Amino acid sequence: MIVALEKIVGQNNVLAHGKETSRFTHIWKTDLPLQALAVVFPSSTEELSTVMKLCNQEKQEVIVHGGLTNLVGATQTEKKQLVISLDKMNQIEEIDEKSRTITVQAGVILENAIDAAADKNLLLPLSFGAKGSAQVGGVVSTNAGGLRVFRYGMTRQMVLGLEAVLPDGTIISSLKKIIKDNSGYDLKQLFIGAEGTLGIVTKVVFRLQEKPQSRSSAIVGINDYERVIQMLKHMEKGLAGTLTGFELMWQRTYKAMTQSPSGYTAPLPNHYRYYVFIESLGSDTSNDFNRLETLIGEALELEIVEDGVLAQSERELQSIWKIREDVSVLADQAQYDQHFDISLPIPVIGEEVDRAIEKLEQLDFVEKIFPFGHVADGNIHFIIGKKDNSPEIIEAINAIIYAELAKHKGSVSAEHGIGLDKKAYLSTSRTANEIALMGLLKKTLDPKGILNPGRIISL
Ligand SMILES: Cc1cc2nc3c(=O)[nH]c(=O)nc-3n(C[C@H](O)[C@H](O)[C@H](O)COP(=O)(O)OP(=O)(O)OC[C@H]3O[C@@H](n4cnc5c(N)ncnc54)[C@H](O)[C@@H]3O)c2cc1C
């Protein structure tokens, strides 16, 4: 197998015979050496297609590695499995300013694509903490969300064209730049959010937006969850389509971020129950700032918010958003941590988070509970710090967080995906028939079960 692989991609593009352990299984907070048969680095779609034809013929299991930033164990491997890394397919192929598109290979780091678009005064509106490591192929395969979903949608909404290699090596290429295309099934959707279980994404055409000329921000303190919802409505009405961020942080999370050991500069005192980070992207610097200032003033007068600060400079703006963007540093405050990204209808989030905190505080192995999230999207994250990482403890914490999801028709994963870690809970947000249809699709496209086996569902 190794010799055959070397013939396809060249000796320099295969790590085997112990050299594969020079890479990590899953870089996010682990430094365990990779366990795998080998790591293969194809340089083109055609090479990847030939590799997959061989793997299909040999029934060789394959795990796809992008930037390895997923939080659901999706890139874990076993010794018998082959890793395909997209690291070497990292070219930005084209920026078409007239069509407002960027065409990139799957191994391009997301931030490089964002920067390349920005150089042409265009915006690729994806933004999240791992953008400096996540690859476009991973981002598309997890249908990533982030901080601006409220205005621009998930990754899915930005993909116009896509190329993928099926488990049997067939290349499915539709690198179109058009917005409307109802000519039959929209096949690219099969691969977006499929976590690499149905095909390997090799190229993507993203739709770009005009780069906003102004960015205004504020942070407000609120004491009652109902008022958080009122504030969302107030901002949406007042900012007429330019509201791009409305991020909620619970007091305990804000305190932890602005006190030692995190020590980020606190723009507001830490005695409010909720903190909302607000962002508006527009086209008129002074008018946009004035509009936001007026709206915050009105919210204070109407007693929707208790307190508020507007960023008066780019430095202040960066300093405020750092508190939100760097929140994952809180995972370092305990020996072990567990991450959640659930979806719930916006009106029940306040009571549901209170319920979860109350129950979690009764578990003596839970040390830290940090809720925060994209409340305008109905998406809440928890970072939970704990003393132990046994399966019983993981399950006890999961049981509390997921307890009311089915009742509220929520989701066990708003954006991170299912991977291996959340598989047991898929049925809390999907019906048996839906899961059966997922299985049918998987069997149809990957009858030998060689591509990312065991992710999302087991056959
Ligand atoms: C600090 C931090 C903050 C984060 N914030 C957010 C956030 O706000 N929103 C959000 O949605 N996510 C967030 N994430 C999760 C993560 O960054 C995303 O899921 C990201 O999109 C994964 O990209 P990746 O290249 O690292 O993929 P990987 O971790 O390498 O892979 C993820 C999955 O995609 C598959 N895959 C990778 N490349 C391909 C490909 N080319 N073709 C087919 N399958 C492939 C893998 O097999 C795996 O199943 C965060 C993660 C961290 C560490």
The ligand as an ORCA input file, in Angstrom:
! r2SCAN-3c Opt
* xyz 0 1
  C     -10.711     28.232     19.401
  C     -11.745     27.610     18.503
  C     -12.879     28.340     18.183
  C     -13.839     27.794     17.329
  N     -14.941     28.538     17.039
  C     -15.846     28.042     16.173
  C     -17.003     28.824     15.826
  O     -17.216     29.923     16.324
  N     -17.861     28.291     14.936
  C     -17.662     27.059     14.377
  O     -18.476     26.637     13.581
  N     -16.605     26.287     14.728
  C     -15.696     26.748     15.597
  N     -14.631     25.967     15.942
  C     -14.515     24.593     15.408
  C     -13.582     24.444     14.184
  O     -12.700     25.484     14.074
  C     -14.364     24.317     12.913
  O     -15.136     23.159     12.976
  C     -13.498     24.283     11.619
  O     -14.388     24.565     10.590
  C     -12.791     22.983     11.336
  O     -11.858     23.164     10.271
  P     -10.498     22.329     10.199
  O      -9.818     22.625      8.911
  O      -9.701     22.533     11.420
  O     -11.076     20.850     10.128
  P     -10.579     19.532     10.857
  O     -10.646     19.701     12.325
  O      -9.278     19.104     10.307
  O     -11.710     18.531     10.372
  C     -13.032     18.682     10.733
  C     -13.877     17.626     10.000
  O     -13.889     17.912      8.606
  C     -13.266     16.846      7.876
  N     -12.476     17.465      6.825
  C     -11.421     18.301      6.932
  N     -11.027     18.710      5.721
  C     -11.845     18.113      4.826
  C     -11.942     18.125      3.407
  N     -11.120     18.830      2.642
  N     -12.909     17.387      2.817
  C     -13.757     16.636      3.567
  N     -13.710     16.577      4.908
  C     -12.763     17.309      5.532
  C     -12.465     16.066      8.877
  O     -12.311     14.713      8.497
  C     -13.327     16.226     10.130
  O     -14.402     15.326     10.086
  C     -13.666     26.485     16.819
  C     -12.533     25.750     17.152
  C     -11.589     26.292     17.999
  C     -10.379     25.466     18.324
*
